[in-house]
């Protein structure tokens, strides 16, 4: 979780290729949407865990990759677009489920955006903070939309479930970032985790 940072690496010729960046964000948004549908339909973890609606958080993989590769604004677009589209497709726009998803996504996004600039925090560490923050954001939103439903009993479980979920998502994100930086060097802005990129490239070379 603790790796050395080497500074910032601005995106190369980004102003000349806005279409390419839009295409990348569209691909990340589509990936996040597909992962969200996968979790909701094929991996109903809440059936086996003591927290209703609990998920592994795979949909956050796309947001984390966007944050690492494209920056905070891109990650916000991917996360917000995913929450909105899932709500539209499932008919839950404006329902409690929508506000819970939005609350989790917002708190997670800001937490990851802040912690990733802390020296020594890796992609995996950022993911774990984001996963716990997502659960806490949903807990806070639950207390707003359904007063009385946010039982303090849930808090320890939200933290305990968030840590391993964030670990898995962070490990996957690290490998995805490493692959992208290997196949398209210089095409992305990876401002803050060059150490992760270097490590991921080495890992990929061993596959």
C-alpha positions, 0 to 999 in steps of 0.5 A: 500500500505504500509506494514512492511517488515520482511527481506528476506526468501531464497528459501528452497532447491532450488538447489536440485529441479531445475525441480520443479522451471522450472515447476513453471516458465512454469506454470506462463509463460503459465498463462501469455500467456493465460491472454494476449490472453484473453485481446487481444480477449475478453477484447478489452478495447481500444474500450471504452477508449481514448487511442488506444490499452489500456489494463487492464494489466492482463497478468502482473499478472503472471510477478508480481507473478513470481517477488514476489515468484521467484525473478527478473530473473524468472520474466524477463523470464516470461515477455520476454517469454510471449512477444515473444510467443504472437508475434510469435502466432499472427504474429507480431514479429518485427512489431510495436506492438511487440516493444511496448509490449517489451518496456512496459514489460522491463520498467515495470519489472525494475521499479517493481524490484526496487520499491519492495525493498523500505521499506513499498511498498506492492505488490499492490504498486509495481503493480501500479508502474509497470502498469504506467511504462508499459504504459510509456514504450509503449509510449517511444517505440511508439516514436521510432518505429513510430516517431510523433505518440506519442502525449503528449496528451496520457501521462495523460491518460497513468498515469490515466489508469495505476493506477486503472489497477495496483490496480486490478492486484496487488490485484489479485497478492496478493491473488495468492501469499497468496494462493501459500504460504499457499498451499506450504509453504517454496517452494518459495522465497518471498524476500521482502513482507512477510507482504503481505504474512501474510496479504494474508494468513489471507484474505484467511482464511476468504474466 
